[in-house]
Amino acid sequence: MPLTMAQPGTRNLIKKVGGKPETRQFLENLGFVAGGTVSVISRIGGNVIVEVKGARVAVNRDMAAKIMI
């Protein structure tokens, strides 16, 4: 399921990062890599604030939809 469907407060395993090569590279540079974990802090209008690799990152709805958990 995409990251946009994750419930706040849950820790999830990243299974796949999709999208165009430049989008995947951007997300991987932020720490979204297959096998890593991500926690949803909050959701606001489809956009999510997550914790990945010890840092909080805001991701818009389109980017979050490309991260499969």
Biopython code that builds the backbone (N, CA, C, O; Angstrom):
import numpy as np
from Bio.PDB.StructureBuilder import StructureBuilder

atoms = [
    (1, "MET", "N", (0.848, -1.178, 0.000)),
    (1, "MET", "CA", (0.000, 0.000, 0.000)),
    (1, "MET", "C", (0.893, 1.240, 0.000)),
    (1, "MET", "O", (2.020, 1.185, 0.492)),
    (2, "PRO", "N", (0.410, 2.349, -0.540)),
    (2, "PRO", "CA", (1.224, 3.573, -0.558)),
    (2, "PRO", "C", (1.321, 4.210, 0.829)),
    (2, "PRO", "O", (0.475, 3.985, 1.695)),
    (3, "LEU", "N", (2.347, 4.991, 1.012)),
    (3, "LEU", "CA", (2.588, 5.666, 2.291)),
    (3, "LEU", "C", (1.416, 6.563, 2.683)),
    (3, "LEU", "O", (1.189, 6.791, 3.871)),
    (4, "THR", "N", (0.675, 7.070, 1.711)),
    (4, "THR", "CA", (-0.462, 7.944, 2.006)),
    (4, "THR", "C", (-1.546, 7.242, 2.816)),
    (4, "THR", "O", (-2.366, 7.905, 3.449)),
    (5, "MET", "N", (-1.563, 5.900, 2.806)),
    (5, "MET", "CA", (-2.586, 5.142, 3.526)),
    (5, "MET", "C", (-2.162, 4.757, 4.939)),
    (5, "MET", "O", (-2.978, 4.242, 5.704)),
    (6, "ALA", "N", (-0.911, 4.994, 5.296)),
    (6, "ALA", "CA", (-0.402, 4.602, 6.616)),
    (6, "ALA", "C", (-1.025, 5.463, 7.712)),
    (6, "ALA", "O", (-1.289, 6.650, 7.524)),
    (7, "GLN", "N", (-1.248, 4.836, 8.847)),
    (7, "GLN", "CA", (-1.819, 5.540, 9.993)),
    (7, "GLN", "C", (-0.729, 6.262, 10.769)),
    (7, "GLN", "O", (0.368, 5.726, 10.929)),
    (8, "PRO", "N", (-1.006, 7.465, 11.251)),
    (8, "PRO", "CA", (-0.018, 8.191, 12.073)),
    (8, "PRO", "C", (0.365, 7.381, 13.303)),
    (8, "PRO", "O", (-0.481, 6.740, 13.926)),
    (9, "GLY", "N", (1.646, 7.418, 13.644)),
    (9, "GLY", "CA", (2.143, 6.723, 14.815)),
    (9, "GLY", "C", (2.609, 5.306, 14.547)),
    (9, "GLY", "O", (3.089, 4.639, 15.463)),
    (10, "THR", "N", (2.480, 4.826, 13.311)),
    (10, "THR", "CA", (2.909, 3.464, 13.002)),
    (10, "THR", "C", (4.266, 3.469, 12.309)),
    (10, "THR", "O", (4.583, 4.379, 11.543)),
    (11, "ARG", "N", (5.058, 2.443, 12.588)),
    (11, "ARG", "CA", (6.360, 2.268, 11.940)),
    (11, "ARG", "C", (6.162, 1.274, 10.809)),
    (11, "ARG", "O", (5.600, 0.199, 11.017)),
    (12, "ASN", "N", (6.619, 1.623, 9.614)),
    (12, "ASN", "CA", (6.402, 0.791, 8.435)),
    (12, "ASN", "C", (7.706, 0.507, 7.711)),
    (12, "ASN", "O", (8.632, 1.318, 7.728)),
    (13, "LEU", "N", (7.765, -0.651, 7.078)),
    (13, "LEU", "CA", (8.911, -1.044, 6.276)),
    (13, "LEU", "C", (8.676, -0.589, 4.831)),
    (13, "LEU", "O", (7.614, -0.839, 4.263)),
    (14, "ILE", "N", (9.660, 0.071, 4.250)),
    (14, "ILE", "CA", (9.553, 0.521, 2.863)),
    (14, "ILE", "C", (9.857, -0.671, 1.965)),
    (14, "ILE", "O", (10.934, -1.260, 2.054)),
    (15, "LYS", "N", (8.906, -1.027, 1.100)),
    (15, "LYS", "CA", (9.082, -2.167, 0.210)),
    (15, "LYS", "C", (9.604, -1.748, -1.151)),
    (15, "LYS", "O", (10.394, -2.470, -1.760)),
    (16, "LYS", "N", (9.171, -0.584, -1.642)),
    (16, "LYS", "CA", (9.555, -0.148, -2.985)),
    (16, "LYS", "C", (9.380, 1.356, -3.104)),
    (16, "LYS", "O", (8.473, 1.936, -2.505)),
    (17, "VAL", "N", (10.251, 1.980, -3.878)),
    (17, "VAL", "CA", (10.123, 3.395, -4.200)),
    (17, "VAL", "C", (9.951, 3.473, -5.709)),
    (17, "VAL", "O", (10.842, 3.066, -6.455)),
    (18, "GLY", "N", (8.821, 3.990, -6.166)),
    (18, "GLY", "CA", (8.514, 4.039, -7.597)),
    (18, "GLY", "C", (8.661, 5.431, -8.177)),
    (18, "GLY", "O", (9.185, 6.345, -7.540)),
    (19, "GLY", "N", (8.186, 5.564, -9.399)),
    (19, "GLY", "CA", (8.232, 6.843, -10.087)),
    (19, "GLY", "C", (9.353, 6.909, -11.108)),
    (19, "GLY", "O", (10.058, 5.928, -11.346)),
    (20, "LYS", "N", (9.506, 8.079, -11.706)),
    (20, "LYS", "CA", (10.560, 8.309, -12.685)),
    (20, "LYS", "C", (11.918, 8.212, -11.993)),
    (20, "LYS", "O", (12.007, 8.388, -10.778)),
    (21, "PRO", "N", (12.974, 7.934, -12.757)),
    (21, "PRO", "CA", (14.314, 7.806, -12.150)),
    (21, "PRO", "C", (14.729, 9.008, -11.309)),
    (21, "PRO", "O", (15.320, 8.841, -10.242)),
    (22, "GLU", "N", (14.426, 10.215, -11.777)),
    (22, "GLU", "CA", (14.816, 11.400, -10.994)),
    (22, "GLU", "C", (14.001, 11.528, -9.714)),
    (22, "GLU", "O", (14.509, 12.020, -8.707)),
    (23, "THR", "N", (12.749, 11.094, -9.736)),
    (23, "THR", "CA", (11.909, 11.100, -8.534)),
    (23, "THR", "C", (12.426, 10.078, -7.529)),
    (23, "THR", "O", (12.539, 10.373, -6.339)),
    (24, "ARG", "N", (12.741, 8.875, -8.008)),
    (24, "ARG", "CA", (13.289, 7.839, -7.123)),
    (24, "ARG", "C", (14.598, 8.307, -6.487)),
    (24, "ARG", "O", (14.821, 8.104, -5.293)),
    (25, "GLN", "N", (15.457, 8.932, -7.284)),
    (25, "GLN", "CA", (16.738, 9.415, -6.764)),
    (25, "GLN", "C", (16.517, 10.475, -5.686)),
    (25, "GLN", "O", (17.192, 10.463, -4.657)),
    (26, "PHE", "N", (15.577, 11.389, -5.918)),
    (26, "PHE", "CA", (15.260, 12.433, -4.944)),
    (26, "PHE", "C", (14.795, 11.816, -3.627)),
    (26, "PHE", "O", (15.264, 12.200, -2.556)),
    (27, "LEU", "N", (13.865, 10.851, -3.712)),
    (27, "LEU", "CA", (13.347, 10.211, -2.502)),
    (27, "LEU", "C", (14.428, 9.403, -1.790)),
    (27, "LEU", "O", (14.486, 9.392, -0.560)),
    (28, "GLU", "N", (15.289, 8.723, -2.560)),
    (28, "GLU", "CA", (16.377, 7.960, -1.944)),
    (28, "GLU", "C", (17.369, 8.880, -1.248)),
    (28, "GLU", "O", (17.922, 8.521, -0.209)),
    (29, "ASN", "N", (17.600, 10.062, -1.811)),
    (29, "ASN", "CA", (18.484, 11.037, -1.160)),
    (29, "ASN", "C", (17.908, 11.531, 0.163)),
    (29, "ASN", "O", (18.656, 11.906, 1.065)),
    (30, "LEU", "N", (16.576, 11.532, 0.280)),
    (30, "LEU", "CA", (15.921, 11.921, 1.533)),
    (30, "LEU", "C", (15.945, 10.786, 2.562)),
    (30, "LEU", "O", (15.672, 11.013, 3.740)),
    (31, "GLY", "N", (16.271, 9.562, 2.119)),
    (31, "GLY", "CA", (16.342, 8.429, 3.035)),
    (31, "GLY", "C", (15.296, 7.365, 2.803)),
    (31, "GLY", "O", (15.245, 6.381, 3.541)),
    (32, "PHE", "N", (14.453, 7.538, 1.787)),
    (32, "PHE", "CA", (13.417, 6.550, 1.487)),
    (32, "PHE", "C", (14.004, 5.464, 0.596)),
    (32, "PHE", "O", (13.969, 5.570, -0.630)),
    (33, "VAL", "N", (14.542, 4.420, 1.218)),
    (33, "VAL", "CA", (15.149, 3.314, 0.472)),
    (33, "VAL", "C", (14.440, 2.013, 0.850)),
    (33, "VAL", "O", (13.977, 1.847, 1.978)),
    (34, "ALA", "N", (14.367, 1.103, -0.109)),
    (34, "ALA", "CA", (13.740, -0.200, 0.142)),
    (34, "ALA", "C", (14.465, -0.897, 1.286)),
    (34, "ALA", "O", (15.694, -0.949, 1.318)),
    (35, "GLY", "N", (13.694, -1.428, 2.217)),
    (35, "GLY", "CA", (14.257, -2.089, 3.386)),
    (35, "GLY", "C", (14.380, -1.171, 4.591)),
    (35, "GLY", "O", (14.597, -1.643, 5.707)),
    (36, "GLY", "N", (14.244, 0.139, 4.383)),
    (36, "GLY", "CA", (14.305, 1.101, 5.482)),
    (36, "GLY", "C", (12.959, 1.221, 6.175)),
    (36, "GLY", "O", (11.957, 0.681, 5.705)),
    (37, "THR", "N", (12.942, 1.926, 7.284)),
    (37, "THR", "CA", (11.683, 2.128, 8.002)),
    (37, "THR", "C", (11.284, 3.595, 7.954)),
    (37, "THR", "O", (12.128, 4.486, 7.849)),
    (38, "VAL", "N", (9.990, 3.820, 8.034)),
    (38, "VAL", "CA", (9.436, 5.164, 8.017)),
    (38, "VAL", "C", (8.255, 5.201, 8.985)),
    (38, "VAL", "O", (7.453, 4.268, 9.039)),
    (39, "SER", "N", (8.160, 6.288, 9.746)),
    (39, "SER", "CA", (7.045, 6.473, 10.674)),
    (39, "SER", "C", (6.267, 7.717, 10.266)),
    (39, "SER", "O", (6.849, 8.777, 10.038)),
    (40, "VAL", "N", (4.957, 7.581, 10.178)),
    (40, "VAL", "CA", (4.115, 8.731, 9.857)),
    (40, "VAL", "C", (3.867, 9.507, 11.143)),
    (40, "VAL", "O", (3.353, 8.961, 12.119)),
    (41, "ILE", "N", (4.237, 10.785, 11.136)),
    (41, "ILE", "CA", (4.015, 11.654, 12.298)),
    (41, "ILE", "C", (2.609, 12.251, 12.221)),
    (41, "ILE", "O", (1.851, 12.194, 13.189)),
    (42, "SER", "N", (2.267, 12.824, 11.061)),
    (42, "SER", "CA", (0.933, 13.377, 10.873)),
    (42, "SER", "C", (0.596, 13.482, 9.393)),
    (42, "SER", "O", (1.474, 13.441, 8.532)),
    (43, "ARG", "N", (-0.693, 13.618, 9.120)),
    (43, "ARG", "CA", (-1.190, 13.811, 7.750)),
    (43, "ARG", "C", (-2.043, 15.058, 7.733)),
    (43, "ARG", "O", (-2.885, 15.271, 8.605)),
    (44, "ILE", "N", (-1.809, 15.886, 6.717)),
    (44, "ILE", "CA", (-2.588, 17.119, 6.567)),
    (44, "ILE", "C", (-2.994, 17.222, 5.103)),
    (44, "ILE", "O", (-2.161, 17.516, 4.246)),
    (45, "GLY", "N", (-4.258, 16.984, 4.814)),
    (45, "GLY", "CA", (-4.765, 17.097, 3.454)),
    (45, "GLY", "C", (-4.082, 16.187, 2.455)),
    (45, "GLY", "O", (-3.907, 16.564, 1.296)),
    (46, "GLY", "N", (-3.696, 15.001, 2.879)),
    (46, "GLY", "CA", (-3.034, 14.063, 1.985)),
    (46, "GLY", "C", (-1.522, 14.157, 2.028)),
    (46, "GLY", "O", (-0.832, 13.193, 1.695)),
    (47, "ASN", "N", (-0.998, 15.300, 2.432)),
    (47, "ASN", "CA", (0.439, 15.452, 2.606)),
    (47, "ASN", "C", (0.822, 14.825, 3.934)),
    (47, "ASN", "O", (0.020, 14.814, 4.868)),
    (48, "VAL", "N", (2.052, 14.295, 4.031)),
    (48, "VAL", "CA", (2.449, 13.610, 5.251)),
    (48, "VAL", "C", (3.760, 14.163, 5.794)),
    (48, "VAL", "O", (4.639, 14.590, 5.045)),
    (49, "ILE", "N", (3.862, 14.143, 7.104)),
    (49, "ILE", "CA", (5.121, 14.434, 7.785)),
    (49, "ILE", "C", (5.567, 13.098, 8.354)),
    (49, "ILE", "O", (4.847, 12.458, 9.119)),
    (50, "VAL", "N", (6.768, 12.691, 7.967)),
    (50, "VAL", "CA", (7.272, 11.383, 8.368)),
    (50, "VAL", "C", (8.623, 11.521, 9.039)),
    (50, "VAL", "O", (9.306, 12.537, 8.909)),
    (51, "GLU", "N", (8.992, 10.470, 9.764)),
    (51, "GLU", "CA", (10.334, 10.379, 10.324)),
    (51, "GLU", "C", (11.038, 9.248, 9.598)),
    (51, "GLU", "O", (10.579, 8.106, 9.603)),
    (52, "VAL", "N", (12.160, 9.581, 8.974)),
    (52, "VAL", "CA", (12.951, 8.598, 8.254)),
    (52, "VAL", "C", (14.420, 8.842, 8.577)),
    (52, "VAL", "O", (14.920, 9.958, 8.433)),
    (53, "LYS", "N", (15.103, 7.795, 9.011)),
    (53, "LYS", "CA", (16.518, 7.886, 9.395)),
    (53, "LYS", "C", (16.772, 8.976, 10.435)),
    (53, "LYS", "O", (17.780, 9.681, 10.371)),
    (54, "GLY", "N", (15.852, 9.111, 11.392)),
    (54, "GLY", "CA", (16.026, 10.048, 12.491)),
    (54, "GLY", "C", (15.697, 11.496, 12.172)),
    (54, "GLY", "O", (15.865, 12.363, 13.029)),
    (55, "ALA", "N", (15.230, 11.781, 10.956)),
    (55, "ALA", "CA", (14.891, 13.159, 10.580)),
    (55, "ALA", "C", (13.420, 13.232, 10.184)),
    (55, "ALA", "O", (12.858, 12.280, 9.643)),
    (56, "ARG", "N", (12.816, 14.370, 10.461)),
    (56, "ARG", "CA", (11.430, 14.581, 10.046)),
    (56, "ARG", "C", (11.426, 15.248, 8.676)),
    (56, "ARG", "O", (12.148, 16.214, 8.427)),
    (57, "VAL", "N", (10.589, 14.703, 7.797)),
    (57, "VAL", "CA", (10.526, 15.175, 6.419)),
    (57, "VAL", "C", (9.063, 15.339, 6.037)),
    (57, "VAL", "O", (8.238, 14.479, 6.344)),
    (58, "ALA", "N", (8.738, 16.443, 5.368)),
    (58, "ALA", "CA", (7.389, 16.648, 4.832)),
    (58, "ALA", "C", (7.397, 16.197, 3.375)),
    (58, "ALA", "O", (8.267, 16.591, 2.598)),
    (59, "VAL", "N", (6.422, 15.367, 3.016)),
    (59, "VAL", "CA", (6.330, 14.832, 1.662)),
    (59, "VAL", "C", (4.921, 15.100, 1.139)),
    (59, "VAL", "O", (3.935, 14.832, 1.827)),
    (60, "ASN", "N", (4.832, 15.636, -0.093)),
    (60, "ASN", "CA", (3.495, 15.903, -0.632)),
    (60, "ASN", "C", (2.811, 14.597, -1.039)),
    (60, "ASN", "O", (3.439, 13.539, -1.083)),
    (61, "ARG", "N", (1.541, 14.692, -1.329)),
    (61, "ARG", "CA", (0.712, 13.527, -1.620)),
    (61, "ARG", "C", (1.243, 12.728, -2.808)),
    (61, "ARG", "O", (1.255, 11.497, -2.764)),
    (62, "ASP", "N", (1.682, 13.409, -3.873)),
    (62, "ASP", "CA", (2.168, 12.713, -5.066)),
    (62, "ASP", "C", (3.428, 11.904, -4.772)),
    (62, "ASP", "O", (3.555, 10.763, -5.216)),
    (63, "MET", "N", (4.355, 12.495, -4.026)),
    (63, "MET", "CA", (5.588, 11.782, -3.675)),
    (63, "MET", "C", (5.291, 10.626, -2.728)),
    (63, "MET", "O", (5.839, 9.535, -2.890)),
    (64, "ALA", "N", (4.436, 10.851, -1.750)),
    (64, "ALA", "CA", (4.109, 9.804, -0.784)),
    (64, "ALA", "C", (3.421, 8.613, -1.467)),
    (64, "ALA", "O", (3.567, 7.476, -1.019)),
    (65, "ALA", "N", (2.686, 8.865, -2.530)),
    (65, "ALA", "CA", (2.010, 7.788, -3.248)),
    (65, "ALA", "C", (2.991, 6.880, -3.976)),
    (65, "ALA", "O", (2.637, 5.756, -4.333)),
    (66, "LYS", "N", (4.203, 7.340, -4.201)),
    (66, "LYS", "CA", (5.216, 6.548, -4.901)),
    (66, "LYS", "C", (6.020, 5.661, -3.938)),
    (66, "LYS", "O", (6.801, 4.816, -4.377)),
    (67, "ILE", "N", (5.827, 5.856, -2.633)),
    (67, "ILE", "CA", (6.538, 5.072, -1.620)),
    (67, "ILE", "C", (5.620, 3.958, -1.138)),
    (67, "ILE", "O", (4.608, 4.222, -0.489)),
    (68, "MET", "N", (5.967, 2.724, -1.452)),
    (68, "MET", "CA", (5.152, 1.570, -1.080)),
    (68, "MET", "C", (5.661, 0.943, 0.212)),
    (68, "MET", "O", (6.857, 0.709, 0.385)),
    (69, "ILE", "N", (4.715, 0.679, 1.116)),
    (69, "ILE", "CA", (5.057, 0.080, 2.412)),
    (69, "ILE", "C", (4.371, -1.278, 2.534)),
    (69, "ILE", "O", (4.523, -1.958, 3.549)),
]
sb = StructureBuilder()
sb.init_structure("model")
sb.init_model(0)
sb.init_chain("A")
sb.init_seg("    ")
for serial, (resi, resn, name, xyz) in enumerate(atoms, 1):
    if name == "N":
        sb.init_residue(resn, " ", resi, " ")
    sb.init_atom(name, np.array(xyz, "f"), 0.0, 1.0, " ", f" {name:<3s}", serial, name[0])
structure = sb.get_structure()
